[in-house]
């Protein structure tokens, strides 16, 4: 057996065998004890260096492969998530990607009475107080300066204010024909609780939405008497009694008797002030502060409605209503209807946030009432009980859960929709029901800034992409104003 073979065999033997089988004559090497420390130490050292060498080689190979993979990925398809630290492609993100990144910030109310600091302009900090949690409602005193309030009112007067709601118009029978519904079908739709009788509140709710006339239970009883509709005098309409009425019977009676301005849902005058490029600096500054207050993407604020300015004379009011309508599959938002791609039978205003500014302090009345703010439950039917109508801001404002007194320069803002839990718009917040109490003394000036967001995320994305392709000139202003004119019409009906 050769020396090399003996060395190989020696390394494979147990410690006891290596002691009895010396590799060389005793005089040629240092003496080792019976535990075999010399051969084991040599083996360990060699293996450590060997593994370190192998690890370095593997690390080098991974490094080369990783770098080459990055280059191949950047030249080919989109990089995987593990490579997100690499520079992005120069291709600008599409509108949906932009919206995903810019999800809607929603301010936390914490609790009623909670005060938080907000910075809306340089060198000034405002205090924002939570007024209610349902709806999520805030108040910011001193949001507008005295000069800003004065300029907004003067600009509105210079442009000219129009009637917010016209008196009763003829031609209701034409609308009735378009409905294409039989008396039995209409009765069934009006009979909310399906008890086979039409209560006063069921008739009142329908009349207000359709005709814009605010009838009280007393008014309705007078109409019943005049039309001889309630044969048994119990204040209810049966199906047989309802069949005897024509579709426009109420409207004809009101036209003959005459309708006062105080009987309208809304008694005020208003105008719209554009806030885009070329607008008065005060109007642009207000839009900037609104953007900072709501913490929403500037693109959403820019594409929303102009500033609405409203004046209520003595006796002016606005009965309780919602600024936005509920969203159903068959309903489209007015501001994004051009991007809907399909025709929808119904449209509604989709106003995610309402920001209301008080431009003056009112001598008497004029509060903003929230009838069901922070109620434990919401029940539309219970809003009218025992002739007490919580929606009636001329008679029952004092019964609202919350009233905000107008104070010059103060702003209040609230969310008209809940969150969907994913950073976008959810269902309508029914607790956002609000109205303007009757002005008993003096004049009331307010301004409204609505932030329009479509609960249908893809539709909002298509709309923003569509608008971004428009030339940046006066056409943008015309597009916005035309949309807001139609939005205002819907707002009157809600």
Buried (B, 14 or more C-beta within 10 A) or exposed (E): EEEEEEEEBBEEBEEEEBBEEBBEEEEEEEEBEEEBEBBEEEEEEEEEEEEEEEEEEEEEEEEEEEEEBEEEBBEEEEBEEEEEEEEEEEEEEEBBEBBBEBBBEBBEBEEBEBEBEBEBEEEEEBEBBBBBBBBBBBBBBBBBBEEBBBBBBEBBEEEEBEEBBEBBEEEBEEBBEEEEBEBEEBBEEBBBEEEEBBBBBBBBBBBBEBBBBBBBBEBBBBBBEEBEBBEEEEBBBBBEBBEEBEBBBBBBBBBEEEBEBEBBBBBBBBBBBBBBEEBBEBBBBBBBBBBBBBEBBEBBBBBBBBBBBBBBEBBBBBBBBBBBBEBEEEBBBBBBBBBBEEEBEEBBBBBBBBBBBBBBBBBEBBBBBBBBBBBEEEEEEEBBEEEEBBBBBBBBBEEBBBBBEBBBBBBBBBBBBBBEEEBBBBEBBBBBBBBBBBBEEBBBBBBBBBBBBBBBBEBBBBBBBBBEEEEEEEEBBEBBBEBBEBBBEBBBBB
